[in-house]
Structure formats: C-alpha cells, structure tokens
C-alpha cells in the first residue's frame, strides 16, 4: 500500500487502538483514521468490572495509548464519532454530519452492547448496565458502604461486580435463571465452585430464579420481584445478562453474518476482501478446532488486530490463539484456555475446596479441550500444549498432583 492509501478502523476500544499500533509498527505510511464512538481515548474494558470498581485503578491506568501517541504516529483519531453507514461498493464511510470518508481497507472493531431483556422497569433510574467508563463511574457512585445492590445475571460481569461491591461493604443479591453461575461458560461442575465462593463472601445467590419486574418508586428502581413471588429490595440494580455484538454496520454493508457475528476466515477477512473484523463481532474460523468461534474476551481484542493488519497489508497470517479469559474474584484468580462446548467430563487436579486447583474439560476420547488454573500459576503453558496436541490423556494421572502433566 502507498502513502495515498487510507486504512479506516471503526471502533475505539482496545482492538481499534491495537490495530492502529500494528499498522504503524508494520511501517504502513498511509492515512490511518480511527473512529471512536466515545469521547474517551481507547481503553481496556476488563478493569471496569475488576480493578476500577475495587478502587485499584483509574482510567489513565488502562487507557491504551496517550493522546500524544496518536499525534506522534499520525493517526487521525476521531473521538465521539460513530460511523453511520458503510458503502462497501464505493469504499466509503458515512458520518453523522453527512460527510463521507473513503477507505482502501476497513477494519471493523465495533465491540458489543449489554443486552437489555424485556423486564418491566429495566429502563428506570438506578438501573445500571456496564460497558463503558461512564457506566462504571455511575455504578461505582452507587456502591456506598451499607447500600444494597441487586444483580440480574451470574455471568462474568455480574459476579465480578458482586465481588467488587462486597469488598466495598455493599450487600449484594444475585439472581440467575440457570441452576449454577457461569453455566454456559464453565458447566455445572465448575459453576458450583463459584456459587460456593460467593456465598462464602456473603452474597445472597438466588439460582433457578426469574426476574419478573424491577420495582420502582417515582421512576427510580427499588429492587426486584422474582418469579417465585419473593421480593429483593435494593438501592441499585445491575442488569448483566450478556452482550450483543454490534454487527449493524456489517449487516448494512452486506457482509456475511452468522453464528452471532461477522463471518471471517482465519486471517480475519470478511466476505468482502477489503473488510476485516476483530474482537467481539468476529466469528472466526479457528485452524485448530476447525469451527467458527466468536468470543467476547479481552485476549481477542488484544491479539487479533495484528493478524488482521497483516492481511490488510497483503501478508499471510492466521489467528490460531486458543480462546483465553481470566477473572479475579475475592481470593480467587483464574485463567481459562481452550474451547469445550461439548465436553464429556471435568477432571479436577488439586484442592478444589481450598481453591487451588486445575480443571480439565475432556471429550469422550480423553482429549483435553480446555483447562482452567485456579490460584495455580505455573501450568498454563502445559495445558495449552495438551490442548494443541489433541493427545488422549489418562484422567487418573492428570488428576493426581504428584504426577507431572504429560507432555503435549
């Protein structure tokens, strides 16, 4: 590509910032324009439900690059600018003011939006959703010592906020429709570990419960009415029932859409050869698992942009990283790696009750599909090797901490 080429990035989060970095790191000397819907410099989102709510970090700590970096690297950063439409045939982006910007290559990194279930009262004052730093600031202001918080959903965001709120002296009730927390992500065996963890720290965890209504008084949330007729009183309510990928621009541009996201190959190229997609919206063909995987994890936003940029510059690259995510809740820190939607059993290695263990999700052929280390920090590479090798393991051996993990 020449200095007259324009590469556009739509999305002002971690993925968008990393794409801009990758372009300049790869000596692209054309025009780079980055559109960010928020007025803030691109920042990482995991701290919003972790370190920020705990009071351990402020926005500058997890801002990807300072403003000077964009100036020094000639990146045209357009804050507070949400692209209105993509004309793939004309290679133009329509902006809210009616102007257009042409592009030679386009990267979509539009992220996701919190799901808003059709619960009466869900738009009342005092009802929070967590996606942006502004959301986090509003939620943090409500978490005063002695106050009460009701959370709809026992997924990652709900549980991380519950842990942060408890550390600040807030009484917390979590209501979850499934029979265990994190059921879709981890299954019932490990979901029970998180149920015990939160109950030990004083969370009122209500499982197998539906929320019929967020109760209000003069337009302000006062709690929730549950499916069994019981009531939960709260000073604030957080709705954390997952996120919907922001695929509207991709759909409007005529890109192939399925599996809840933009269909991309292992190079992260969409059905349009000049448009790539990364992060939450990318349903990417994984070369190891030979399936499309779309995950809303920080690791994708961090690492996928370099692969997409390589493709945009005409180089061969594949995104073959194993899906990865992490969490910190109370005294539990963990990392999960792999992909196990159809596992047969979970094998535990170590002290589950003491929360120092490794869990392995294995299939019917005793191959390791995924692993999770909890407060054990020297095994992640070994687990990755087991997953990549697809070599059958002896479940009894990997469950025995006295035995070394087999080589992948």
Secondary structure in CASP SS format (residue, H / E / C, confidence):
PFRMAT SS
TARGET T0000
AUTHOR 0000-0000-0000
METHOD secondary structure of the structure
MODEL  1
X C 1.00
X C 1.00
X C 1.00
X C 1.00
X C 1.00
X E 1.00
X E 1.00
X E 1.00
X E 1.00
X E 1.00
X C 1.00
X C 1.00
X C 1.00
X H 1.00
X H 1.00
X H 1.00
X H 1.00
X H 1.00
X H 1.00
X H 1.00
X H 1.00
X H 1.00
X H 1.00
X H 1.00
X H 1.00
X C 1.00
X C 1.00
X C 1.00
X C 1.00
X C 1.00
X E 1.00
X E 1.00
X E 1.00
X E 1.00
X E 1.00
X E 1.00
X C 1.00
X C 1.00
X C 1.00
X C 1.00
X C 1.00
X C 1.00
X E 1.00
X C 1.00
X C 1.00
X H 1.00
X H 1.00
X H 1.00
X H 1.00
X C 1.00
X H 1.00
X H 1.00
X H 1.00
X H 1.00
X C 1.00
X C 1.00
X C 1.00
X C 1.00
X H 1.00
X H 1.00
X H 1.00
X H 1.00
X E 1.00
X C 1.00
X C 1.00
X C 1.00
X H 1.00
X H 1.00
X H 1.00
X H 1.00
X H 1.00
X H 1.00
X C 1.00
X C 1.00
X E 1.00
X E 1.00
X E 1.00
X E 1.00
X E 1.00
X C 1.00
X C 1.00
X C 1.00
X C 1.00
X C 1.00
X E 1.00
X E 1.00
X E 1.00
X C 1.00
X C 1.00
X C 1.00
X C 1.00
X E 1.00
X E 1.00
X E 1.00
X C 1.00
X C 1.00
X C 1.00
X C 1.00
X C 1.00
X E 1.00
X E 1.00
X E 1.00
X C 1.00
X C 1.00
X E 1.00
X E 1.00
X E 1.00
X E 1.00
X C 1.00
X C 1.00
X C 1.00
X E 1.00
X E 1.00
X E 1.00
X C 1.00
X C 1.00
X C 1.00
X C 1.00
X C 1.00
X E 1.00
X C 1.00
X C 1.00
X C 1.00
X C 1.00
X E 1.00
X C 1.00
X E 1.00
X E 1.00
X C 1.00
X C 1.00
X C 1.00
X C 1.00
X H 1.00
X H 1.00
X H 1.00
X H 1.00
X H 1.00
X H 1.00
X H 1.00
X H 1.00
X H 1.00
X H 1.00
X C 1.00
X C 1.00
X C 1.00
X C 1.00
X C 1.00
X E 1.00
X E 1.00
X E 1.00
X E 1.00
X E 1.00
X C 1.00
X C 1.00
X C 1.00
X H 1.00
X H 1.00
X H 1.00
X H 1.00
X H 1.00
X H 1.00
X H 1.00
X H 1.00
X H 1.00
X H 1.00
X H 1.00
X H 1.00
X C 1.00
X C 1.00
X C 1.00
X E 1.00
X E 1.00
X E 1.00
X E 1.00
X E 1.00
X C 1.00
X C 1.00
X C 1.00
X C 1.00
X C 1.00
X C 1.00
X C 1.00
X H 1.00
X H 1.00
X H 1.00
X H 1.00
X C 1.00
X H 1.00
X H 1.00
X H 1.00
X H 1.00
X H 1.00
X H 1.00
X H 1.00
X H 1.00
X H 1.00
X H 1.00
X H 1.00
X H 1.00
X H 1.00
X C 1.00
X C 1.00
X C 1.00
X E 1.00
X E 1.00
X E 1.00
X C 1.00
X C 1.00
X C 1.00
X C 1.00
X E 1.00
X E 1.00
X E 1.00
X E 1.00
X E 1.00
X E 1.00
X E 1.00
X C 1.00
X C 1.00
X E 1.00
X E 1.00
X E 1.00
X E 1.00
X E 1.00
X E 1.00
X E 1.00
X C 1.00
X C 1.00
X C 1.00
X C 1.00
X E 1.00
X E 1.00
X E 1.00
X C 1.00
X C 1.00
X E 1.00
X E 1.00
X E 1.00
X E 1.00
X C 1.00
X C 1.00
X C 1.00
X E 1.00
X E 1.00
X E 1.00
X C 1.00
X C 1.00
X H 1.00
X H 1.00
X H 1.00
X H 1.00
X H 1.00
X C 1.00
X C 1.00
X C 1.00
X C 1.00
X E 1.00
X E 1.00
X C 1.00
X C 1.00
X E 1.00
X E 1.00
X E 1.00
X E 1.00
X C 1.00
X C 1.00
X C 1.00
X C 1.00
X E 1.00
X C 1.00
X C 1.00
X C 1.00
X C 1.00
X C 1.00
X E 1.00
X E 1.00
X E 1.00
X C 1.00
X H 1.00
X H 1.00
X H 1.00
X E 1.00
X E 1.00
X E 1.00
X E 1.00
X E 1.00
X C 1.00
X C 1.00
X C 1.00
X C 1.00
X E 1.00
X E 1.00
X E 1.00
X C 1.00
X C 1.00
X C 1.00
X C 1.00
X H 1.00
X H 1.00
X H 1.00
X H 1.00
X H 1.00
X H 1.00
X H 1.00
X H 1.00
X H 1.00
X H 1.00
X H 1.00
X H 1.00
X H 1.00
X H 1.00
X H 1.00
X C 1.00
X C 1.00
X C 1.00
X C 1.00
X C 1.00
X C 1.00
X C 1.00
X C 1.00
X C 1.00
X C 1.00
X C 1.00
X E 1.00
X E 1.00
X E 1.00
X E 1.00
X E 1.00
X E 1.00
X C 1.00
X C 1.00
X E 1.00
X E 1.00
X E 1.00
X E 1.00
X E 1.00
X E 1.00
X E 1.00
X C 1.00
X C 1.00
X C 1.00
X C 1.00
X C 1.00
X C 1.00
X E 1.00
X E 1.00
X E 1.00
X E 1.00
X E 1.00
X E 1.00
X E 1.00
X C 1.00
X C 1.00
X C 1.00
X C 1.00
X E 1.00
X E 1.00
X E 1.00
X E 1.00
X E 1.00
X E 1.00
X E 1.00
X C 1.00
X C 1.00
X C 1.00
X C 1.00
X C 1.00
X E 1.00
X E 1.00
X E 1.00
X E 1.00
X E 1.00
X E 1.00
X E 1.00
X C 1.00
X C 1.00
X C 1.00
X C 1.00
X C 1.00
X H 1.00
X H 1.00
X H 1.00
X H 1.00
X H 1.00
X H 1.00
X H 1.00
X H 1.00
X H 1.00
X H 1.00
X C 1.00
X C 1.00
X C 1.00
X C 1.00
X C 1.00
X H 1.00
X H 1.00
X H 1.00
X H 1.00
X C 1.00
X C 1.00
X C 1.00
X C 1.00
X C 1.00
X C 1.00
X C 1.00
X C 1.00
X C 1.00
X C 1.00
END
